[in-house]
């Protein structure tokens, strides 16, 4: 694999690990930590679960808007730094849920998640495309998608064990782990060699 692809693989791994932690545990984390109930048959639990659905809709909406702004920012500070900033926003967003008691404030957390989501869906592929030979673009892009599937398998396999063994089966800590994973992914952007200048000359 090209060097840039290997570097981005680590960024992708920790980014998608965080996303799967969020998708798996947000409902149980929010209902227990913010709404104060673990009774899945209660009205309060259902209210919390419904609000999580709203939160997820919000971060997707934010991502749709931010997607138009990321290229503008990338021209100013580079693609890898744009991705770093976005991943940090997502990491802070997930970790901030631990400190929230008002469900309405979860929407603020979701702004950070939405920014990260927009960048995860675009920036790594933009950086990767600059480092790939055109004749093998499809092949390498396909291989690159393994680094979405692998963290999904890892998250499904170890998150439950980690929560049970180290965090008393408290779901909010899965979101904190996800937030830390996004911060780590952001830091790993610093070692990515992005061929932006080469692409600009070629264009």
Secondary structure, DSSP 8 states (H G I E B T S, - for coil): --HHHHHHHHHHHHHHHHHHHHHHHHHHHIIIIIS----TTSHHHHHHHHHHHHHHHHHHHHHHHHHHHHHHHHHHH-HHHHHHHHHHHHHHHHHHGGG--SGGGHHHHHHHHHHHHHHHTTHHHHHHHTTS-GGGHHHHHHHHTHHHHHHHHHHHHHHHHHHHHHSTT-THHHHHHHHHHHHHHHHHGGG----HHHHHHH-
